[in-house]
Protein backbone atom coordinates (compact mmCIF):
# COMPACT_ATOMS: atom_id res chain seq x y z
CA UNK A 1 0.00 0.00 0.00
CA UNK A 2 1.43 3.37 -1.03
CA UNK A 3 1.77 6.01 1.68
CA UNK A 4 1.35 9.77 1.50
CA UNK A 5 -1.76 11.90 1.22
CA UNK A 6 -2.93 12.67 -2.27
CA UNK A 7 -5.46 15.49 -2.85
CA UNK A 8 -7.83 15.55 -5.81
CA UNK A 9 -8.83 19.19 -6.20
CA UNK A 10 -11.96 20.67 -7.78
CA UNK A 11 -10.69 23.72 -9.65
CA UNK A 12 -14.25 24.52 -10.75
CA UNK A 13 -15.71 24.84 -7.24
CA UNK A 14 -15.91 28.66 -7.36
CA UNK A 15 -18.46 28.45 -10.18
CA UNK A 16 -20.88 27.72 -7.34
CA UNK A 17 -21.05 30.92 -5.28
CA UNK A 18 -24.41 31.63 -3.75
CA UNK A 19 -25.61 35.14 -2.99
CA UNK A 20 -28.13 34.46 -0.23
CA UNK A 21 -29.75 31.58 1.64
CA UNK A 22 -32.84 31.34 3.80
CA UNK A 23 -31.62 30.92 7.40
CA UNK A 24 -34.06 30.90 10.33
CA UNK A 25 -36.62 33.01 8.55
CA UNK A 26 -34.46 35.59 6.80
CA UNK A 27 -32.31 35.85 3.71
CA UNK A 28 -28.65 36.05 4.77
CA UNK A 29 -25.29 35.88 2.96
CA UNK A 30 -24.29 32.28 2.30
CA UNK A 31 -22.22 30.47 4.91
CA UNK A 32 -20.96 28.01 2.28
CA UNK A 33 -18.43 30.10 0.32
CA UNK A 34 -15.48 29.42 -2.03
CA UNK A 35 -12.99 30.67 0.59
CA UNK A 36 -13.63 27.48 2.57
CA UNK A 37 -11.84 25.37 -0.03
CA UNK A 38 -9.30 28.10 -0.78
CA UNK A 39 -8.12 28.04 2.86
CA UNK A 40 -7.76 24.25 2.83
CA UNK A 41 -5.82 24.34 -0.44
CA UNK A 42 -3.51 27.04 0.89
CA UNK A 43 -2.84 25.09 4.08
CA UNK A 44 -2.13 21.88 2.18
CA UNK A 45 0.39 23.74 0.03
CA UNK A 46 1.93 25.52 3.01
CA UNK A 47 2.60 22.24 4.79
CA UNK A 48 3.61 20.37 1.63
CA UNK A 49 1.16 17.60 2.48
CA UNK A 50 1.17 15.57 -0.72
CA UNK A 51 0.48 16.63 -4.30
CA UNK A 52 -2.71 18.23 -5.63
CA UNK A 53 -4.08 16.62 -8.78
CA UNK A 54 -7.01 17.23 -11.10
CA UNK A 55 -9.71 14.55 -11.30
CA UNK A 56 -9.68 11.94 -14.03
CA UNK A 57 -12.22 11.93 -16.86
CA UNK A 58 -15.51 10.86 -15.31
CA UNK A 59 -18.43 9.00 -16.85
CA UNK A 60 -21.53 10.82 -15.61
CA UNK A 61 -23.54 7.63 -16.00
CA UNK A 62 -21.91 6.57 -12.73
CA UNK A 63 -23.93 9.25 -10.91
CA UNK A 64 -27.04 7.21 -11.65
CA UNK A 65 -25.58 4.48 -9.41
CA UNK A 66 -26.41 6.69 -6.40
CA UNK A 67 -28.90 9.29 -7.70
CA UNK A 68 -32.24 8.97 -9.47
CA UNK A 69 -32.02 9.75 -13.21
CA UNK A 70 -34.95 12.19 -13.13
CA UNK A 71 -33.23 14.11 -10.32
CA UNK A 72 -29.93 14.29 -12.17
CA UNK A 73 -31.77 15.48 -15.27
CA UNK A 74 -33.45 18.23 -13.26
CA UNK A 75 -30.24 19.48 -11.62
CA UNK A 76 -28.33 19.44 -14.91
CA UNK A 77 -30.89 21.70 -16.60
CA UNK A 78 -32.32 23.67 -13.67
CA UNK A 79 -30.43 26.90 -14.28
CA UNK A 80 -31.41 27.08 -17.95
CA UNK A 81 -35.04 26.50 -16.99
CA UNK A 82 -34.86 29.16 -14.28
CA UNK A 83 -33.58 31.77 -16.73
CA UNK A 84 -36.07 30.69 -19.41
CA UNK A 85 -38.89 31.49 -16.97
CA UNK A 86 -37.76 35.13 -16.84
CA UNK A 87 -34.52 36.53 -18.33
CA UNK A 88 -34.09 38.74 -15.26
CA UNK A 89 -33.64 35.55 -13.21
CA UNK A 90 -30.09 35.42 -14.58
CA UNK A 91 -29.12 38.00 -11.95
CA UNK A 92 -30.43 36.03 -8.94
CA UNK A 93 -30.06 32.56 -7.50
CA UNK A 94 -32.86 30.02 -7.64
CA UNK A 95 -34.32 28.95 -4.29
CA UNK A 96 -37.26 26.56 -3.77
CA UNK A 97 -40.46 27.76 -2.15
CA UNK A 98 -42.91 24.82 -2.32
CA UNK A 99 -42.55 21.28 -0.99
CA UNK A 100 -44.74 18.17 -1.21
CA UNK A 101 -45.56 16.98 2.28
CA UNK A 102 -47.36 13.94 3.71
CA UNK A 103 -50.22 12.76 1.51
CA UNK A 104 -49.03 14.62 -1.59
CA UNK A 105 -47.81 12.87 -4.71
CA UNK A 106 -44.18 12.80 -5.79
CA UNK A 107 -44.46 10.26 -8.62
CA UNK A 108 -45.95 12.74 -11.10
CA UNK A 109 -43.43 15.32 -12.30
CA UNK A 110 -45.07 18.77 -12.49
CA UNK A 111 -44.46 20.90 -15.59
CA UNK A 112 -43.97 23.93 -13.34
CA UNK A 113 -40.28 24.59 -12.66
CA UNK A 114 -40.83 25.95 -9.10
CA UNK A 115 -42.93 22.88 -8.30
CA UNK A 116 -40.23 20.53 -9.57
CA UNK A 117 -37.56 22.45 -7.68
CA UNK A 118 -39.54 21.89 -4.49
CA UNK A 119 -40.08 18.23 -5.30
CA UNK A 120 -36.31 17.70 -5.53
CA UNK A 121 -35.26 19.69 -2.43
CA UNK A 122 -35.81 19.83 1.32
CA UNK A 123 -34.81 23.35 2.37
CA UNK A 124 -34.58 26.95 1.18
CA UNK A 125 -30.96 27.29 2.25
CA UNK A 126 -29.38 25.84 -0.87
CA UNK A 127 -29.20 28.39 -3.70
CA UNK A 128 -28.70 27.11 -7.23
CA UNK A 129 -26.90 29.25 -9.81
CA UNK A 130 -25.36 29.01 -13.27
CA UNK A 131 -22.28 27.09 -12.13
CA UNK A 132 -23.82 24.82 -9.51
CA UNK A 133 -24.11 21.75 -11.70
CA UNK A 134 -20.61 22.14 -13.17
CA UNK A 135 -19.09 22.49 -9.69
CA UNK A 136 -21.07 19.57 -8.25
CA UNK A 137 -20.38 17.29 -11.22
CA UNK A 138 -16.65 18.06 -11.05
CA UNK A 139 -16.74 17.40 -7.30
CA UNK A 140 -18.20 13.95 -7.94
CA UNK A 141 -15.34 13.35 -10.36
CA UNK A 142 -12.92 14.26 -7.55
CA UNK A 143 -14.56 11.78 -5.17
CA UNK A 144 -14.57 9.07 -7.82
CA UNK A 145 -10.92 9.72 -8.69
CA UNK A 146 -9.88 9.64 -5.02
CA UNK A 147 -11.58 6.24 -4.74
CA UNK A 148 -9.75 5.01 -7.85
CA UNK A 149 -6.40 6.06 -6.37
CA UNK A 150 -7.15 4.14 -3.18
CA UNK A 151 -8.20 1.07 -5.16
CA UNK A 152 -4.86 1.32 -7.01
CA UNK A 153 -2.98 1.12 -3.72
CA UNK A 154 -2.84 4.61 -2.25
CA UNK A 155 -3.38 4.41 1.55
CA UNK A 156 -5.46 7.61 1.54
CA UNK A 157 -6.74 10.27 -0.83
CA UNK A 158 -8.65 13.50 -0.20
CA UNK A 159 -11.36 14.92 -2.45
CA UNK A 160 -11.13 18.68 -1.88
CA UNK A 161 -14.33 20.06 -3.32
CA UNK A 162 -17.43 22.12 -2.77
CA UNK A 163 -20.39 22.30 -2.76
CA UNK A 164 -20.42 19.56 -0.11
CA UNK A 165 -22.45 16.40 -0.59
CA UNK A 166 -23.65 14.48 2.45
CA UNK A 167 -27.12 16.04 2.69
CA UNK A 168 -27.98 15.17 -0.93
CA UNK A 169 -30.15 12.08 -1.24
CA UNK A 170 -30.91 9.88 -4.20
CA UNK A 171 -33.45 12.40 -5.48
CA UNK A 172 -33.13 15.60 -3.48
CA UNK A 173 -30.74 18.47 -2.76
CA UNK A 174 -30.43 20.56 0.39
CA UNK A 175 -27.99 21.51 3.11
CA UNK A 176 -25.76 23.15 0.47
CA UNK A 177 -25.44 19.75 -1.27
CA UNK A 178 -26.43 18.61 -4.78
CA UNK A 179 -24.44 15.42 -5.48
CA UNK A 180 -23.47 13.05 -2.68
CA UNK A 181 -19.70 12.80 -3.07
CA UNK A 182 -19.23 10.34 -0.20
CA UNK A 183 -21.83 8.04 -1.74
CA UNK A 184 -20.11 8.32 -5.14
CA UNK A 185 -16.80 7.34 -3.52
CA UNK A 186 -18.37 4.45 -1.61
CA UNK A 187 -20.11 3.14 -4.73
CA UNK A 188 -16.88 3.45 -6.72
CA UNK A 189 -15.08 1.34 -4.11
CA UNK A 190 -17.86 -1.24 -4.25
CA UNK A 191 -17.78 -1.31 -8.05
CA UNK A 192 -14.03 -1.91 -7.88
CA UNK A 193 -14.56 -5.03 -5.80
CA UNK A 194 -14.38 -3.92 -2.14
CA UNK A 195 -16.85 -6.30 -0.50
CA UNK A 196 -18.06 -3.88 2.17
CA UNK A 197 -17.36 -0.17 2.46
CA UNK A 198 -17.85 1.93 5.59
CA UNK A 199 -18.83 5.59 5.37
CA UNK A 200 -17.99 7.52 8.54
CA UNK A 201 -19.49 11.00 8.77
CA UNK A 202 -17.74 13.30 11.26
CA UNK A 203 -19.47 16.52 10.15
CA UNK A 204 -21.44 18.32 12.87
CA UNK A 205 -24.64 17.76 10.91
CA UNK A 206 -26.07 14.30 10.25
CA UNK A 207 -25.42 12.96 6.75
CA UNK A 208 -29.08 12.34 6.05
CA UNK A 209 -28.57 11.94 2.31
CA UNK A 210 -25.86 9.31 2.70
CA UNK A 211 -27.94 7.42 5.23
CA UNK A 212 -30.99 7.44 2.97
CA UNK A 213 -29.03 6.22 -0.07
CA UNK A 214 -27.60 3.18 1.71
CA UNK A 215 -30.28 2.51 4.36
CA UNK A 216 -31.47 -0.78 2.90
CA UNK A 217 -28.02 -2.03 1.84
CA UNK A 218 -25.62 -4.26 3.76
CA UNK A 219 -22.63 -3.67 1.47
CA UNK A 220 -22.19 -0.06 2.68
CA UNK A 221 -22.14 0.55 6.43
CA UNK A 222 -22.97 4.13 7.46
CA UNK A 223 -21.88 5.62 10.79
CA UNK A 224 -22.34 9.24 11.87
CA UNK A 225 -21.40 11.40 14.89
CA UNK A 226 -23.48 14.57 14.90
CA UNK A 227 -25.54 17.14 16.71
CA UNK A 228 -28.76 15.66 18.09
CA UNK A 229 -31.57 16.05 15.51
CA UNK A 230 -33.91 17.10 18.34
CA UNK A 231 -32.04 20.41 18.33
CA UNK A 232 -29.94 20.49 15.16
CA UNK A 233 -30.24 20.45 11.38
CA UNK A 234 -31.29 18.42 9.43
CA UNK A 235 -33.73 17.66 12.30
CA UNK A 236 -35.75 14.84 10.74
CA UNK A 237 -33.10 12.10 10.59
CA UNK A 238 -30.10 10.99 12.63
CA UNK A 239 -31.67 9.39 15.72
CA UNK A 240 -29.94 6.47 17.42
CA UNK A 241 -32.81 4.06 16.70
CA UNK A 242 -32.28 4.33 12.92
CA UNK A 243 -30.36 1.11 12.34
CA UNK A 244 -31.10 0.34 8.69
CA UNK A 245 -33.93 -1.60 7.07
CA UNK A 246 -34.31 -4.83 5.13
CA UNK A 247 -30.90 -6.15 4.10
CA UNK A 248 -29.39 -3.02 5.63
CA UNK A 249 -30.64 -3.66 9.16
CA UNK A 250 -27.69 -3.29 11.53
CA UNK A 251 -25.57 -1.41 9.00
CA UNK A 252 -26.61 2.11 10.01
CA UNK A 253 -25.09 3.53 13.20
CA UNK A 254 -26.03 7.00 14.46
CA UNK A 255 -24.34 8.59 17.46
CA UNK A 256 -26.21 11.84 18.18
CA UNK A 257 -24.46 14.10 20.70
CA UNK A 258 -25.65 17.04 22.76
CA UNK A 259 -24.72 20.64 22.04
CA UNK A 260 -21.63 21.60 24.00
CA UNK A 261 -19.97 18.19 23.56
CA UNK A 262 -16.20 18.47 24.06
CA UNK A 263 -13.48 16.44 22.39
CA UNK A 264 -13.18 13.81 25.13
CA UNK A 265 -16.84 12.82 24.75
CA UNK A 266 -16.70 13.20 20.96
CA UNK A 267 -13.60 10.99 20.76
CA UNK A 268 -15.29 8.29 22.83
CA UNK A 269 -18.16 8.30 20.32
CA UNK A 270 -15.65 8.08 17.47
CA UNK A 271 -14.17 4.96 19.07
CA UNK A 272 -17.65 3.44 19.27
CA UNK A 273 -18.22 4.21 15.59
CA UNK A 274 -14.84 2.78 14.56
CA UNK A 275 -15.48 -0.35 16.64
CA UNK A 276 -18.67 -0.76 14.61
CA UNK A 277 -16.73 -0.34 11.36
CA UNK A 278 -14.32 -3.06 12.47
CA UNK A 279 -17.18 -5.35 13.50
CA UNK A 280 -18.72 -5.34 10.00
CA UNK A 281 -15.27 -6.13 8.51
CA UNK A 282 -15.23 -3.17 6.15
CA UNK A 283 -12.51 -3.29 3.52
CA UNK A 284 -12.28 0.45 2.92
CA UNK A 285 -13.36 3.66 4.63
CA UNK A 286 -14.91 6.85 3.28
CA UNK A 287 -14.77 9.79 5.70
CA UNK A 288 -17.21 12.66 5.25
CA UNK A 289 -14.81 15.25 6.64
CA UNK A 290 -16.72 18.20 8.02
CA UNK A 291 -14.89 20.43 10.49
CA UNK A 292 -17.94 22.34 11.72
CA UNK A 293 -17.43 20.49 15.02
CA UNK A 294 -14.96 23.31 15.77
CA UNK A 295 -15.74 25.48 18.82
CA UNK A 296 -15.89 28.65 16.71
CA UNK A 297 -18.28 27.41 14.03
CA UNK A 298 -21.22 29.81 13.50
CA UNK A 299 -23.84 27.16 12.64
CA UNK A 300 -22.90 24.33 15.02
CA UNK A 301 -22.51 23.55 18.72
CA UNK A 302 -19.56 21.28 19.61
CA UNK A 303 -16.35 22.42 21.30
CA UNK A 304 -13.48 20.83 19.41
CA UNK A 305 -10.22 22.81 19.24
CA UNK A 306 -7.76 22.90 16.35
CA UNK A 307 -5.28 20.47 17.96
CA UNK A 308 -8.09 17.95 18.47
CA UNK A 309 -8.25 17.42 14.71
CA UNK A 310 -4.72 15.97 14.76
CA UNK A 311 -5.91 13.36 17.26
CA UNK A 312 -8.98 12.69 15.12
CA UNK A 313 -6.76 11.94 12.14
CA UNK A 314 -4.61 9.61 14.23
CA UNK A 315 -7.67 7.69 15.43
CA UNK A 316 -8.96 7.34 11.86
CA UNK A 317 -5.59 6.02 10.69
CA UNK A 318 -5.54 3.39 13.45
CA UNK A 319 -8.55 1.76 11.78
CA UNK A 320 -5.94 0.50 9.30
CA UNK A 321 -8.17 0.84 6.23
CA UNK A 322 -7.62 2.33 2.79
CA UNK A 323 -9.36 5.69 3.24
CA UNK A 324 -11.05 8.28 1.02
CA UNK A 325 -11.62 11.66 2.67
CA UNK A 326 -14.34 13.87 1.17
CA UNK A 327 -14.58 17.51 2.24
CA UNK A 328 -17.95 18.49 3.72
CA UNK A 329 -18.86 21.33 6.13
CA UNK A 330 -16.98 23.85 8.24
CA UNK A 331 -18.04 27.49 8.36
CA UNK A 332 -15.54 29.19 10.68
CA UNK A 333 -13.88 30.06 7.41
CA UNK A 334 -10.54 31.40 8.68
CA UNK A 335 -9.86 28.20 10.67
CA UNK A 336 -11.24 25.67 8.19
CA UNK A 337 -7.90 25.12 6.48
CA UNK A 338 -5.92 24.44 9.65
CA UNK A 339 -8.61 22.15 11.08
CA UNK A 340 -9.16 20.07 7.95
CA UNK A 341 -5.45 19.69 7.20
CA UNK A 342 -4.77 18.78 10.85
CA UNK A 343 -6.99 15.72 10.34
CA UNK A 344 -5.06 14.75 7.22
CA UNK A 345 -1.68 15.37 8.85
CA UNK A 346 -2.61 13.40 11.96
CA UNK A 347 -3.76 10.55 9.73
CA UNK A 348 -0.61 10.60 7.63
CA UNK A 349 1.78 10.73 10.58
CA UNK A 350 0.00 7.85 12.33
CA UNK A 351 -0.20 5.79 9.12
CA UNK A 352 3.53 6.28 8.52
CA UNK A 353 4.48 5.46 12.12
N, C-alpha and C positions, 0 to 999 in steps of 0.2 A: 504494500500500500504506500503510495507516494505521500510525503508530508507536505507541509506548507499550506498557507491559506490562499486560495485563488478567488478573485472577485470578478464576477460577470456584471458589467455595469450598463445600465440603461441610459444611453446618451440622448434619448428622446423624451426623458421624463418631464422636462420643463414645458413640453407642449401642453401638458395638463397643468393649468394654473388658474384655479377658481377665484372668482371675485368675491363672492359672498356665500354663506351657508345659513340655513335656519338653525339657530341654536337657542333652545329654551325660550322660544316665542319671539325672537327677533332676528333680523338679518344682521350678521356680523362678518367681519373679514375672516377668510378661511384659516383654520388652524393648520391644515395640511398643505404645506407650501414647498416649492422647489428647494429652498435653502436647507430643508431637512437632509436631503440626499447630498447636497453640496458640502455640508459640514462633515458628513461621514466620509465622502470621497477625499476631502482635504486631510482628514485625520489618518486615513489609510496611507495616503501618500507621505504624510509627515513622518509616520513611523516606519515606512518601508515594509508594510505588512503584506507581502505577496503582490503579484502583478494584477493589474486591471485589464480585462479583456472584453471585447464586444461579444454579444451572443452569436451563436451559429445561426445559419438559415433555419427557419422554423416552419413546419407544415401546420397551417392554421387548423387543418382538420383535426389535429390532436386536441384542440380546445373542446371539441364536441365529446371527448372522452370524460369531461367533467362538467360541462355546461350544456344546457338544452339548446338545440339548433335555433329554435325560434327566438330565444333570448340573445344569442350571439348575433343573429341577423338584425335584431332591433338595435343593439348597441353599436354595431358597425355602421348603421345608416341613420342613427338618431339625430346627429347634428344637422345633416342635410335636410332631414324632415323638419326639424325645428326652424331652420332658416326659410324653408319653402312655405311654412305657415305665414310668415311675415318677414320680409327682408330686414326690418329693423331688429329682429331677433339676433342678427349677427353680432350685435354689440353687447349682448347680455347672455349669461349662462342660462342653461335650461335646468329648472328644478321641478320635481313632481309636486302635484297638489291634490291628487285624488288617489284613493287606495281601495281595492276590493277587500271587504272584511267578511266575517263569518256569514255564511248563507249566500254570498254573492258568487257568481260564476267566474272562473279564471280559464276555462277551456276554450271559450270563444274569444278570439282576438279582435278587439274593437278597431274600427277604422280610424277613430280619433287618436291623434298622436298623444295629447295629454293623458288620455285614458290608458293607452298602452304604456306610457312612461310610468304611470302609477302601478299598473299591473306588474311591471318588472322591477319595482323598487320597494324599499320599506322605510325610508325616511326622507326628509327634505333637507338633509345636511350634506348631500353629495352632488354638487354641481357638475353638469356635463357641458363640455365646450368643444370647440373645433378639434383640439388635439387629444381629447380624452381616449378615444379608441386607439390611436396610434401609440400613445404612451403605454396604455394597458396591454396592448398586443405585444409590444416590444418587451414589456416586463415579463410577460408569460414566456417569451423566448429566452429571457435571462434565467428564469427558474428552470426551464427545460434544459438549457445548456449546462447549468450548474449540476443538475442531476446526471447528465451525460458524463461530465468530468468525474463525478464520484463513481459512476459505474465503471469508468475506464481505469480506476485505481487511485484517484485523488482521495486523501483522507477526508478533506472538507472543502466545500466551495460555498461562496456567499453571493446570492443574487441581490445586488444593490439596485433597487428600483422603487419607483412610486408611479402612480398611486398604489397604496397597499392592496392587500387582497383577501384577508381572512374573513371579512364580513360578507363577501360575495358568495351567494349560493348557486345552485345549478341554474336557476332561472330568475335571479334578482340581484340588483346592486344596492349598495347602501354602506354607511360607515366609511365613506371615502373610497370604497372598493368596487371595482367593476369585473375583474377577472381574478379568480382565486389562485394566486401563484403557488401557494403551499400545496394545494390540491393538484396543480399541474405537475409540480416536482414529484409528489408522491405517486401519481399515476405513471409518470415517466419511469420511476424506479421499478414499479410493478411491471410495466411493459417490458423492461429490460431483464426481468427474471428474478427480481428480489421477491421472495415468497411472501413476506409480510413486512410492511413499512409502518413505522410509527411517526405520527405527526405530533410534536410537542409545541404547544402554543404558550409562550411566556409573556405575551402582550398583556397590558392591564385589562383590556376588554376581551370578553369571551369571543372565540372564533366561531361564531354561530354558523357562518357559511360553510366552513370546513366540516364542522360537526354534521350539518345537514347533508352534505354531499356523501359522507361515508357512513352514515348512521346505521345502515342496514348491511354493512359489509364487514367481514371478518379479516380481510386481507390488508386493511389499513386501520390501525389502532390510533384513536385520537385521544390526546390528553391535554388538559388546559388548566392553568392557574390564572385566576382572574378575580376582579372585583365582583362581589356578590350581586347577581342580577336583581335582587330585591331593591338594591339602591343604585345600581350602575348599568349603563348602556352595555349591551343592547337589550337589557331588561327581560326579554321574553324567552331566553334560552340560557343555559349554563348552570342549571341546578345540579346538585350532587346526585339526584335520583335518576338522571338521564344516563342510562348505561348502554344504549344501543338497542336495536330492535331486530327481530328475525335472526338472520345469520350473524348480524353484528352485535347481538346481545353479549355484553361483557367486554366489548372492544371500544367503549366510550367512557372516558374517565374525567369527570369534572371536579376541580378542587376550588370552589368559590371561597374567597377570603374577605374578611371585613376591611372596611376603610381604616386606614391607619396602620395596617400590617407593616411590621418592620422586616429587615432582611432575615433575622434569625427564624422567624415564623415562616416567612416566604421560602427560605432554603429548606426547611423541614418538609414543606409541601412539595418542593421540587424533588426531594429524595423519594417521597411517596410516588410521585408521577414516574420517576425513572425506574423505581422498583417494578411498577406496573409494565413499563416498556420491556424490561428484562423478562418479566414473567410470561409475556406473550411471544418471546423469542423473535423479536423484530430483527431484521437483517440490515436495516438502514434507518436513519433518523432524519426527519425534516423538522427544523426548528423555525416556527413563526416568531421572528425576533423583533418584538416590540419593546422599546425602552421607555414607555410611558409609565412604568412602575417607579420611575425616578421621583424623589421627594419634591422636586420643583415643577412637576408637570402640571399644566393649567387645566387639564380635563380628566384628571385621575386622582387617586387617593392613597397610594402606598408610599412607603418612606425609604426606598432604597437609595443609597448614596453611590457616587461614581465608582469607588473602589469595590463595591459589592458586585459590580458587573464582571470584574476579573474573576472573582470566586465563582460566579455563575458559569462562566466559560470553562473553568476548571472542572466543575461538577458535570457539565455536559460532555466534556472530553472523556471523563472516567467511565461513561457508558460504553466506550470502546467501539462505537459504531461509525461506519461511513456516514457523514453528516452533510446535509444541505441546509444552509441558513438562508432564510428569505426575509428581507427587511419589511417590517410592518409599521407600527405606530411609534410615537415619541414626539411630543409637541413642545417641550422645553427646548426650543430650537438651538440655542447656543450650546447646550450641553449634549445634544443628540449624538454628535460625532464621537466625542470622548466615550460616552456610555456604550454605544454600539461597538466601537472598536475595542473597548476593554473586554467585552465578551469574546470577541474573536481572538484577541491576544491571549487571554486567559486559556482559551481552548487550545490554541496553538502551542503555548508553552507547556501545558499539561500533556498534550499528545506527543510532544517531542521528548518529554522527560522519561 
